[in-house]
Every structure is written in structure tokens, then in C-alpha cells.
Amino acid sequence: MDQVRVAMWASDRLSHEGLASYLQSRPEFTVVDPTDQAEVTVSVVSCDKLTANVVAMLRRRAAELAVPVVLVINDITEAELLTAVECRAVAVLPRTSVTVERLARAVHAAANGGGVMPPNLVGELLKHIERLHREVLTPNGLNAAGLTTREIDVLRLMADGLDTNEIADELCYSERTVKNVIYGVTHRLKLRNRAHAVAYALRTGMI
């Protein structure tokens, strides 16, 4: 069984010890030093509320560790939830109802690229995504991936093996326009080259 290496942070020592004991009771989990960045698979953070200090810590850890976060918290608002998600939180557990099994399930989900959210929080996230589509993306001709229809068309033709001239002919664009579209996508998404752009688009389901 692969070991899931968990870094712990809690706003109080009692919560830290309690959650750590939950994890250490399961053989697949190892609680590790959060400063040892190479050893961390998932970060578990426990707090009463998402205060400014907690958010600052989450942002710092997100930059340093770049691993998914399981957030154990007493209360969280919609706005705070969106902030937590921006800080890599993929699972949110009510602090008062945490059990060994619930914590283990959340940590496993986070380690495997999934997430766990209470039903009411899922609803709030979906409402936010719908508002984002309606108010930001659609008026600007963008999809959920932040790509325009033109960019998606160019990426699809690149994936089909067409070169710049052939893409320009197919879409009735100038070659300069096609090159600008490709540059815009690779620069904005921090991709190395065209092959990387195509691989990224395929892997993420953009095309």
C-alpha cells in the first residue's frame, strides 16, 4: 500500500494531536514535518474560522508545498470557501463531525486527485461557477478553461497535425493571426511549445 504523507497544521494543539492520532491509527498514513517539502502528499489544516492569518498561512503553504489541502473547520462562508479553494483546498470537513473514517476518506480523495465537500458547499460552488460563466466568461467569448473559440479551433487543428499555413487556410485566417493565437495560448498557460500546448489541451479535456 502506497504511503500518503500528511503534513499537519492546527490552530490549537489539542486539535493537532487529535487529528494526528486519527491519521497515525491508519497504516497507510504517515504524519511528516511540513517543512520537508519533498515528503508531503497532502496537507491537513484545522481551524475554527478562516481568519486573515489562516488565509495567509494557506497561501504560503500553497506556494511552498503545492499539494492538496484537507480543511477541517467549524464554519465557512461561500466567499471563504472560494478563498480556500484558491489555496488548494479540495476537501472541507466540519470540525465537529470529524471521525477517523471521514478524515481518512478525505485524505485519500485529496491524494488521488479528488475532493470531498458537504452537499451545501457543493451547491454554493456550482452557483459560483454558473455566475462566473454568465457574468465573466460568456460575455468575453471564453469557455471554462479560459480559451476563446478561436483558440480552441487552432488547438484542435494543431492536434490533427496541421501546420501554421494549413490552419490559416482551414480557418480563413492569416498566418500571422494563427501565430498570434498560438503564442497567446502558450504564453498565458505557461506552455513550452506547440506540442506541449496540444498535450496540455488533450489532457485537460479542452479539445
C-alpha positions in Angstrom: 0.0 0.0 0.0 1.4 3.4 -1.0 2.0 5.7 1.9 0.2 9.0 2.0 2.5 11.5 3.7 0.4 14.1 5.5 1.6 17.5 6.9 -0.5 18.8 9.8 -1.3 22.3 10.9 -3.9 23.3 13.5 -4.9 26.5 15.3 -4.7 24.7 18.6 -2.6 21.9 20.0 -5.5 19.7 21.1 -6.9 19.6 17.5 -3.4 18.9 16.1 -2.9 16.0 18.4 -6.4 14.6 17.9 -6.2 14.7 14.1 -2.6 13.4 14.1 -3.7 10.4 16.2 -6.6 9.7 13.8 -4.1 9.6 10.9 -1.5 7.6 12.8 -4.1 5.0 13.6 -4.2 4.1 9.9 -1.2 2.2 8.4 -1.4 4.0 5.1 -0.8 7.4 6.5 2.4 9.0 7.8 2.4 12.3 9.5 5.5 14.2 8.3 7.2 17.5 9.1 5.5 20.2 6.9 8.9 21.9 6.4 10.1 18.8 4.5 8.5 19.8 1.2 9.6 16.7 -0.7 7.9 14.4 1.7 4.4 15.9 1.7 1.5 14.4 -0.3 -1.5 16.1 1.4 -1.8 18.9 3.9 -4.4 18.8 6.6 -5.3 22.2 8.2 -7.7 22.6 11.1 -9.1 25.9 12.4 -12.2 27.5 13.9 -12.6 30.0 11.2 -10.9 31.2 8.0 -9.2 34.3 9.5 -6.8 36.5 7.7 -3.9 34.8 9.5 -5.2 31.3 8.4 -5.6 32.5 4.8 -2.1 33.9 4.8 -0.8 30.6 6.1 -2.8 28.7 3.4 -1.4 30.9 0.6 2.1 30.4 1.9 1.8 26.7 2.1 0.1 26.5 -1.3 3.2 28.3 -2.7 5.7 26.2 -0.8 4.2 22.7 -0.8 1.9 22.8 -3.9 -0.2 19.9 -2.5 -3.9 19.5 -2.0 -5.4 20.6 1.3 -8.0 19.0 3.5 -9.6 21.8 5.5 -11.2 20.9 8.9 -13.2 23.9 10.0 -16.1 24.9 12.3 -17.8 27.3 10.0 -17.1 28.6 6.5 -19.0 31.1 4.2 -19.3 31.0 0.5 -16.7 33.7 0.0 -14.3 31.9 2.4 -14.9 28.6 0.6 -13.8 30.2 -2.7 -10.7 31.6 -1.0 -9.9 28.2 0.5 -10.3 26.5 -3.0 -7.9 29.1 -4.4 -5.5 28.0 -1.7 -5.7 24.3 -2.9 -8.4 23.1 -0.5 -10.1 20.1 -2.2 -11.9 18.8 0.9 -13.8 20.5 3.6 -14.8 18.7 6.8 -17.0 20.1 9.6 -14.8 20.1 12.6 -17.5 18.9 15.0 -18.2 15.7 12.9 -14.7 14.5 12.0 -14.1 10.8 12.5 -11.2 8.6 11.6 -13.1 7.3 8.6 -14.2 10.7 7.3 -10.8 12.1 7.7 -9.2 9.1 6.0 -11.7 9.3 3.1 -11.0 13.0 2.6 -7.2 12.5 2.7 -7.4 9.5 0.3 -9.5 11.6 -2.1 -7.1 14.5 -2.0 -4.1 12.3 -2.6 -5.8 10.7 -5.6 -6.9 14.0 -7.2 -10.4 14.1 -5.9 -12.2 16.0 -3.2 -14.9 15.9 -0.5 -17.4 18.7 0.1 -20.5 18.9 2.2 -23.6 19.0 -0.1 -24.5 22.6 0.8 -20.9 23.7 -0.1 -21.1 21.9 -3.4 -24.2 23.8 -4.2 -22.6 27.1 -3.4 -19.6 26.2 -5.7 -21.9 25.3 -8.5 -23.8 28.6 -8.1 -20.5 30.4 -8.2 -19.4 28.6 -11.4 -22.7 29.4 -13.1 -22.3 33.1 -12.2 -18.8 33.0 -13.5 -19.9 31.6 -16.8 -22.8 34.0 -17.1 -21.1 37.2 -16.0 -17.5 36.8 -17.0 -16.7 34.0 -19.4 -19.7 34.1 -21.8 -19.6 37.9 -22.3 -15.9 37.7 -23.2 -16.3 34.7 -25.6 -14.4 32.4 -23.2 -15.1 28.8 -22.1 -14.4 27.3 -18.6 -10.8 26.7 -19.5 -10.3 30.4 -20.3 -9.9 29.8 -24.0 -11.7 31.6 -26.8 -13.5 29.7 -29.6 -10.7 30.7 -32.0 -8.0 29.3 -29.7 -9.9 26.0 -29.3 -10.2 25.8 -33.1 -6.5 26.4 -33.6 -5.6 23.8 -30.9 -7.8 21.2 -32.5 -6.2 21.6 -35.9 -2.8 21.5 -34.3 -3.7 18.2 -32.7 -4.7 17.0 -36.1 -1.2 17.7 -37.4 -1.8 20.8 -39.4 0.9 23.3 -39.7 0.5 27.1 -39.5 -0.2 27.6 -43.2 -2.8 24.8 -43.3 -4.5 26.1 -40.1 -4.7 29.5 -41.6 -6.3 28.1 -44.8 -8.7 25.9 -42.9 -10.0 28.8 -40.7 -9.6 31.6 -43.3 -7.1 33.5 -41.0 -3.8 34.9 -41.9 -0.7 33.0 -40.8 0.2 35.9 -38.6 -3.2 35.6 -36.8 -2.6 31.9 -36.2 0.9 32.5 -34.9 -0.5 35.2 -32.5 -3.2 32.8 -31.3 -0.7 30.1 -30.6 1.7 32.5 -28.8 -1.2 33.8 -26.7 -2.2 30.3 -25.6 1.3 29.1 -24.8 2.3 32.3 -23.0 -0.9 32.6 -20.9 -0.9 28.9 -19.9 3.0 28.9 -19.5 3.4 26.1 -22.0 6.8 25.5 -23.7 5.8 25.0 -27.3 3.1 23.8 -29.6 3.5 20.1 -28.8 3.2 21.0 -25.1 0.1 23.1 -25.8 -1.6 20.2 -27.7 -0.7 17.7 -25.0 -2.0 20.0 -22.3 -5.3 20.7 -24.1 -5.9 17.0 -24.7 -5.0 16.0 -21.1 -7.3 18.7 -19.6 -10.2 18.0 -21.9 -10.0 21.4 -23.6 -10.2 19.8 -27.0 
